[in-house]
């Protein structure tokens, strides 16, 4: 259920009756969880870096471009549930929608498996960015 919700854009949900749950709430949660995990990883990895350097690094990792790339690597565009309008306008390739679905997926993993499970997922993705 959480995975289905994480992959469901509101355009898809609003085309259905009764309305389905969509991913915006999971996206909000995932954004926070992602920020926490990335910050923790950066603090551990770079103990001598100052707050400003860590903040800049975190911003780069959780940017729309970086997150949409992670979503693309996971092939989330293939399984996103979009409404007809979003589909016809290329929504599955829009960086903002890809980043959002990745954040929603992080939120779903967190709710289902806790912080440790979310950290495993995020760590696998950002290690490629950090190396």
Residue frames as a rotation matrix with the C-alpha (Angstrom) as fourth column:
UNK 1
0.564 0.826 0.000 0.00
0.826 -0.564 0.000 0.00
0.000 0.000 -1.000 0.00
UNK 2
0.497 -0.439 -0.748 2.78
0.131 -0.815 0.565 2.47
-0.858 -0.379 -0.348 0.90
UNK 3
-0.608 -0.744 0.276 4.72
0.360 0.052 0.932 1.70
-0.707 0.666 0.236 -2.27
UNK 4
-0.180 0.651 0.737 1.61
0.975 0.018 0.221 2.20
0.131 0.759 -0.638 -4.38
UNK 5
0.788 0.477 -0.389 0.94
0.559 -0.819 0.129 5.51
-0.257 -0.319 -0.912 -2.64
UNK 6
0.093 -0.855 -0.511 4.57
0.155 -0.494 0.856 6.64
-0.984 -0.159 0.086 -3.07
UNK 7
-0.770 -0.431 0.470 4.36
0.466 0.123 0.876 6.05
-0.436 0.894 0.107 -6.82
UNK 8
0.019 0.901 0.432 0.98
0.998 -0.043 0.045 7.77
0.059 0.431 -0.901 -7.25
UNK 9
-0.951 -0.264 0.161 0.97
0.277 -0.958 0.068 11.38
0.136 0.110 0.985 -8.40
UNK 10
-0.559 0.783 -0.272 -2.05
0.057 -0.292 -0.955 13.41
-0.827 -0.549 0.119 -7.40
UNK 11
-0.429 0.403 -0.809 -3.07
-0.884 -0.370 0.285 13.79
-0.184 0.837 0.515 -11.06
UNK 12
-0.723 0.137 -0.677 -3.58
-0.157 0.922 0.354 10.03
0.673 0.362 -0.645 -11.20
UNK 13
-0.850 0.376 -0.368 -5.38
0.501 0.362 -0.786 9.93
-0.163 -0.853 -0.496 -7.85
UNK 14
-0.549 0.652 -0.522 -7.77
-0.278 -0.732 -0.622 12.74
-0.788 -0.197 0.583 -8.77
UNK 15
-0.543 0.352 -0.762 -8.80
-0.798 0.066 0.599 11.01
0.261 0.934 0.245 -11.98
UNK 16
-0.698 0.248 -0.672 -10.06
0.242 0.965 0.105 8.07
0.674 -0.089 -0.733 -9.96
UNK 17
-0.175 0.675 0.716 -13.19
-0.895 -0.412 0.170 7.84
0.410 -0.612 0.677 -7.84
UNK 18
0.972 0.093 -0.214 -13.12
0.219 -0.682 0.698 7.34
-0.081 -0.725 -0.684 -4.99
UNK 19
0.641 -0.761 0.099 -9.92
-0.610 -0.583 -0.537 9.33
0.467 0.284 -0.838 -4.82
UNK 20
0.596 -0.568 -0.567 -6.79
0.585 0.791 -0.178 7.32
0.550 -0.225 0.804 -4.19
UNK 21
0.740 -0.511 -0.438 -4.12
0.187 -0.469 0.863 8.32
-0.647 -0.720 -0.251 -1.76
UNK 22
0.814 -0.523 0.251 -1.27
0.183 -0.180 -0.967 10.09
0.551 0.833 -0.051 -3.52
UNK 23
0.294 -0.854 -0.430 2.35
0.846 0.442 -0.299 10.70
0.446 -0.276 0.852 -2.67
UNK 24
0.237 -0.261 0.936 2.49
-0.028 -0.965 -0.262 14.30
0.971 0.035 -0.236 -1.45
UNK 25
0.827 0.073 0.558 2.41
-0.545 -0.144 0.826 13.48
0.140 -0.987 -0.080 2.28
UNK 26
0.792 -0.590 0.156 5.03
0.516 0.784 0.345 10.77
-0.326 -0.193 0.926 1.82
UNK 27
0.320 -0.662 0.677 7.09
0.624 -0.390 -0.677 13.26
0.713 0.639 0.289 -0.18
UNK 28
0.543 -0.054 0.838 7.01
-0.481 -0.838 0.257 15.70
0.689 -0.542 -0.481 2.72
UNK 29
0.893 -0.193 0.407 8.11
-0.275 0.483 0.831 13.00
-0.357 -0.854 0.378 5.15
UNK 30
0.685 -0.637 0.354 10.73
0.725 0.645 -0.243 11.64
-0.074 0.423 0.903 2.77
UNK 31
0.470 -0.486 0.736 12.24
0.126 -0.789 -0.601 15.09
0.873 0.375 -0.310 2.30
UNK 32
0.608 -0.193 0.770 12.80
-0.759 -0.426 0.492 15.37
0.233 -0.884 -0.406 6.06
UNK 33
0.841 -0.289 0.458 14.09
0.024 0.865 0.501 11.82
-0.541 -0.410 0.734 6.45
UNK 34
0.656 -0.596 0.464 16.40
0.673 0.183 -0.717 12.29
0.342 0.782 0.521 3.47
UNK 35
0.490 -0.450 0.747 17.79
-0.310 -0.890 -0.334 15.52
0.815 -0.068 -0.575 4.94
UNK 36
0.712 -0.178 0.680 18.45
-0.668 0.126 0.733 13.84
-0.216 -0.976 -0.029 8.28
UNK 37
0.807 -0.382 0.450 20.16
0.367 0.922 0.124 10.81
-0.462 0.065 0.884 6.76
UNK 38
0.578 -0.605 0.547 22.29
0.542 -0.216 -0.812 12.80
0.610 0.766 0.203 4.33
UNK 39
0.541 -0.366 0.757 23.35
-0.589 -0.808 0.030 15.21
0.601 -0.462 -0.652 7.07
UNK 40
0.774 -0.228 0.591 24.29
-0.413 0.527 0.743 12.32
-0.481 -0.819 0.314 9.36
UNK 41
0.744 -0.502 0.442 26.31
0.653 0.689 -0.316 10.64
-0.145 0.523 0.840 6.62
UNK 42
0.522 -0.546 0.656 28.14
0.218 -0.658 -0.721 13.87
0.825 0.519 -0.224 5.79
UNK 43
0.631 -0.273 0.726 28.95
-0.740 -0.492 0.458 14.63
0.232 -0.827 -0.513 9.44
UNK 44
0.770 -0.335 0.543 30.36
-0.041 0.824 0.565 11.12
-0.637 -0.458 0.621 9.88
UNK 45
0.670 -0.474 0.571 32.28
0.742 0.418 -0.523 11.15
0.009 0.775 0.632 6.61
UNK 46
0.022 -0.626 0.780 33.73
0.444 -0.692 -0.568 14.66
0.896 0.359 0.262 6.96
UNK 47
0.432 0.209 -0.877 34.42
0.897 0.000 0.442 15.27
0.092 -0.978 -0.188 10.67
UNK 48
-0.449 -0.716 -0.536 36.63
0.739 -0.634 0.228 18.29
-0.502 -0.294 0.813 9.98
UNK 49
-0.572 0.293 0.766 34.19
0.566 -0.536 0.627 20.15
0.594 0.792 0.141 7.70
UNK 50
-0.947 0.265 -0.182 32.39
-0.063 -0.709 -0.703 23.20
-0.315 -0.654 0.688 8.99
UNK 51
-0.201 0.974 0.102 28.61
0.317 0.163 -0.934 23.65
-0.927 -0.155 -0.342 8.97
UNK 52
0.235 0.297 -0.926 28.66
-0.634 -0.675 -0.377 25.76
-0.737 0.676 0.030 5.82
UNK 53
-0.624 -0.550 -0.555 30.57
-0.781 0.417 0.465 23.13
-0.024 0.724 -0.690 3.84
UNK 54
-0.896 0.330 0.296 28.30
0.239 0.922 -0.304 20.36
-0.373 -0.202 -0.906 5.07
UNK 55
0.002 0.948 -0.317 25.20
0.057 -0.317 -0.947 22.38
-0.998 -0.016 -0.055 4.29
UNK 56
0.005 -0.090 -0.996 26.42
-0.908 -0.417 0.033 23.06
-0.418 0.904 -0.084 0.75
UNK 57
-0.902 -0.375 -0.216 27.19
-0.429 0.837 0.339 19.37
0.054 0.398 -0.916 0.22
UNK 58
-0.612 0.749 0.255 23.78
0.371 0.556 -0.743 18.35
-0.698 -0.360 -0.618 1.57
UNK 59
0.150 0.689 -0.709 22.04
-0.388 -0.618 -0.683 20.84
-0.909 0.378 0.175 -0.72
UNK 60
-0.371 -0.362 -0.855 23.82
-0.926 0.069 0.372 19.39
-0.076 0.930 -0.360 -3.73
UNK 61
-0.998 -0.059 0.035 22.87
-0.059 0.998 0.009 15.82
-0.036 0.007 -0.999 -2.79
UNK 62
-0.418 0.908 0.017 19.20
0.631 0.304 -0.714 16.56
-0.653 -0.288 -0.700 -2.12
UNK 63
-0.604 0.162 -0.780 18.81
-0.496 -0.843 0.209 18.89
-0.623 0.513 0.590 -5.10
UNK 64
0.494 0.866 -0.079 16.15
-0.540 0.234 -0.808 18.26
-0.682 0.441 0.584 -7.70
UNK 65
0.378 -0.414 -0.828 18.77
-0.866 0.158 -0.475 17.28
0.327 0.896 -0.299 -10.26
UNK 66
-0.700 -0.709 0.092 20.52
-0.684 0.627 -0.374 14.77
0.207 -0.324 -0.923 -8.01
UNK 67
-0.444 0.610 0.657 17.27
-0.379 0.537 -0.754 13.24
-0.812 -0.583 -0.007 -6.75
UNK 68
0.601 0.677 -0.424 15.81
-0.667 0.134 -0.733 12.96
-0.440 0.723 0.532 -10.24
UNK 69
-0.070 -0.714 -0.696 18.98
-0.861 0.396 -0.320 11.17
0.504 0.577 -0.643 -11.34
UNK 70
-0.844 -0.203 0.497 18.60
-0.480 0.701 -0.527 8.73
-0.242 -0.683 -0.689 -8.42
UNK 71
0.083 0.961 0.262 14.95
-0.448 0.271 -0.852 8.15
-0.890 -0.047 0.453 -9.40
UNK 72
0.525 0.043 -0.850 16.02
-0.849 0.103 -0.519 7.52
0.065 0.994 0.090 -12.99
UNK 73
-0.550 -0.807 -0.216 18.66
-0.753 0.591 -0.289 5.00
0.361 0.004 -0.933 -11.86
UNK 74
-0.752 0.360 0.552 15.92
-0.211 0.662 -0.719 3.17
-0.625 -0.657 -0.421 -9.95
UNK 75
-0.917 0.386 0.104 13.72
0.197 0.208 0.958 3.34
0.348 0.899 -0.267 -13.08
UNK 76
-0.615 0.710 -0.344 10.93
0.392 -0.104 -0.914 5.01
-0.684 -0.697 -0.215 -11.13
UNK 77
-0.550 0.413 -0.726 9.69
-0.714 -0.684 0.151 6.75
-0.434 0.601 0.671 -14.29
UNK 78
-0.797 0.192 -0.572 8.62
-0.287 0.714 0.639 3.31
0.531 0.674 -0.514 -15.51
UNK 79
-0.532 0.561 -0.634 6.34
0.726 0.688 0.000 2.69
0.436 -0.460 -0.773 -12.53
UNK 80
-0.932 0.240 -0.272 5.11
-0.046 -0.822 -0.568 6.18
-0.360 -0.517 0.776 -11.59
UNK 81
-0.265 0.918 0.295 1.33
0.958 0.286 -0.032 6.48
-0.114 0.274 -0.955 -11.72
UNK 82
-0.889 -0.107 -0.445 0.49
0.056 -0.990 0.126 9.71
-0.455 0.087 0.886 -13.51
UNK 83
0.162 0.980 -0.113 -2.74
0.131 -0.135 -0.982 11.20
-0.978 0.145 -0.150 -14.75
UNK 84
0.463 0.110 0.880 -3.47
0.841 0.260 -0.475 11.50
-0.281 0.959 0.028 -18.44
UNK 85
0.988 -0.055 0.147 -2.44
-0.004 -0.943 -0.332 15.16
0.157 0.327 -0.932 -18.58
UNK 86
0.456 -0.873 0.176 0.91
-0.630 -0.177 0.756 14.54
-0.629 -0.455 -0.630 -16.90
UNK 87
0.136 -0.382 0.914 1.55
0.417 0.859 0.297 11.53
-0.899 0.341 0.277 -19.11
UNK 88
0.663 0.211 0.718 0.82
0.747 -0.124 -0.653 13.47
-0.049 0.969 -0.240 -22.28
UNK 89
0.912 -0.351 0.212 3.14
-0.314 -0.930 -0.193 16.31
0.264 0.109 -0.958 -21.22
UNK 90
0.225 -0.890 -0.397 6.05
0.005 0.409 -0.913 13.98
0.974 0.204 0.097 -20.50
UNK 91
0.642 0.151 0.752 5.58
-0.667 -0.373 0.645 13.98
0.377 -0.916 -0.139 -16.73
UNK 92
0.965 -0.264 -0.001 7.51
0.236 0.861 0.450 10.76
-0.118 -0.434 0.893 -16.23
UNK 93
0.191 -0.943 0.274 10.64
0.887 0.046 -0.459 12.57
0.420 0.330 0.845 -17.42
UNK 94
0.547 0.044 0.836 10.16
-0.111 -0.986 0.124 15.84
0.830 -0.161 -0.535 -15.51
UNK 95
-0.482 -0.851 -0.211 12.97
0.151 0.156 -0.976 16.28
0.863 -0.502 0.054 -12.97
UNK 96
-0.554 0.301 0.776 10.61
-0.783 -0.507 -0.362 17.73
0.284 -0.808 0.516 -10.37
UNK 97
0.560 0.828 -0.016 8.25
-0.789 0.539 0.295 14.77
0.253 -0.153 0.955 -10.54
UNK 98
0.385 -0.510 -0.769 11.12
0.128 0.855 -0.503 12.29
0.914 0.096 0.394 -10.48
UNK 99
-0.704 -0.650 0.287 12.67
-0.146 -0.263 -0.954 13.99
0.695 -0.713 0.090 -7.44
UNK 100
-0.212 0.726 0.654 9.29
-0.961 -0.277 -0.004 14.03
0.178 -0.629 0.756 -5.72
UNK 101
0.738 0.500 -0.454 8.64
-0.449 0.865 0.222 10.35
0.504 0.041 0.863 -6.30
UNK 102
-0.111 -0.841 -0.529 12.10
0.230 0.496 -0.837 9.53
0.967 -0.215 0.138 -4.94
UNK 103
-0.762 -0.122 0.636 11.38
-0.510 -0.491 -0.706 11.54
0.398 -0.863 0.312 -1.78
UNK 104
0.260 0.937 0.235 8.01
-0.948 0.201 0.248 9.81
0.185 -0.287 0.940 -1.44
UNK 105
0.536 -0.141 -0.833 9.71
-0.062 0.977 -0.205 6.44
0.842 0.162 0.515 -1.78
UNK 106
-0.633 -0.774 -0.012 12.14
0.034 -0.012 -0.999 7.37
0.774 -0.633 0.034 1.02
UNK 107
-0.461 0.553 0.694 9.13
-0.875 -0.412 -0.252 8.32
0.147 -0.724 0.674 3.16
UNK 108
0.600 0.725 -0.337 7.43
-0.685 0.684 0.252 5.00
0.413 0.079 0.907 2.42
UNK 109
0.110 -0.657 -0.746 10.56
0.188 0.751 -0.634 3.00
0.976 -0.070 0.206 3.22
UNK 110
-0.786 -0.384 0.484 10.91
-0.328 -0.404 -0.854 4.94
0.524 -0.830 0.192 6.48
UNK 111
-0.051 0.860 0.509 7.30
-0.996 -0.079 0.033 4.22
0.069 -0.505 0.860 7.51
UNK 112
0.729 0.376 -0.572 7.57
-0.443 0.896 0.025 0.57
0.522 0.235 0.820 6.55
UNK 113
0.525 -0.613 -0.590 11.05
0.520 0.780 -0.348 -0.30
0.674 -0.124 0.728 7.81
UNK 114
0.782 -0.200 -0.591 12.17
0.484 -0.403 0.777 2.55
-0.393 -0.893 -0.218 10.02
UNK 115
0.750 -0.523 -0.405 15.15
-0.543 -0.836 0.077 4.84
-0.379 0.162 -0.911 9.87
UNK 116
-0.158 -0.866 0.475 17.65
-0.284 0.500 0.818 2.02
-0.946 -0.006 -0.325 9.38
UNK 117
0.080 0.259 0.963 15.89
0.770 0.597 -0.225 0.76
-0.633 0.759 -0.152 6.25
UNK 118
0.960 0.279 0.038 15.63
0.247 -0.773 -0.585 4.28
-0.134 0.570 -0.810 4.83
UNK 119
0.471 -0.855 -0.217 19.31
-0.607 -0.493 0.623 4.86
-0.640 -0.162 -0.751 5.55
UNK 120
-0.205 -0.517 0.831 20.31
0.288 0.780 0.556 1.72
-0.935 0.354 -0.011 3.64
UNK 121
0.469 0.482 0.740 18.34
0.838 0.021 -0.545 2.90
-0.278 0.876 -0.394 0.62
UNK 122
0.992 -0.072 -0.103 19.67
-0.091 -0.976 -0.198 6.45
-0.086 0.205 -0.975 0.76
UNK 123
0.293 -0.952 0.091 23.26
-0.410 -0.039 0.911 5.45
-0.864 -0.304 -0.401 1.52
UNK 124
-0.010 -0.256 0.967 23.35
0.665 0.720 0.198 3.18
-0.747 0.645 0.164 -1.56
UNK 125
0.697 0.377 0.610 22.24
0.714 -0.444 -0.542 6.08
0.067 0.813 -0.579 -3.73
UNK 126
0.968 -0.251 0.026 24.46
-0.252 -0.966 0.061 8.84
0.010 -0.065 -0.998 -2.32
UNK 127
0.349 -0.894 0.282 27.66
0.167 0.356 0.920 6.80
-0.922 -0.274 0.273 -2.11
UNK 128
0.182 -0.233 0.955 27.77
0.975 0.172 -0.144 7.12
-0.130 0.957 0.258 -5.90
UNK 129
0.833 0.178 0.524 27.46
0.288 -0.948 -0.136 10.91
0.472 0.264 -0.841 -5.56
UNK 130
0.878 -0.468 0.100 30.14
-0.334 -0.450 0.828 11.17
-0.343 -0.761 -0.551 -2.86
UNK 131
0.274 -0.819 0.505 32.74
0.380 0.574 0.725 9.01
-0.884 -0.007 0.468 -4.61
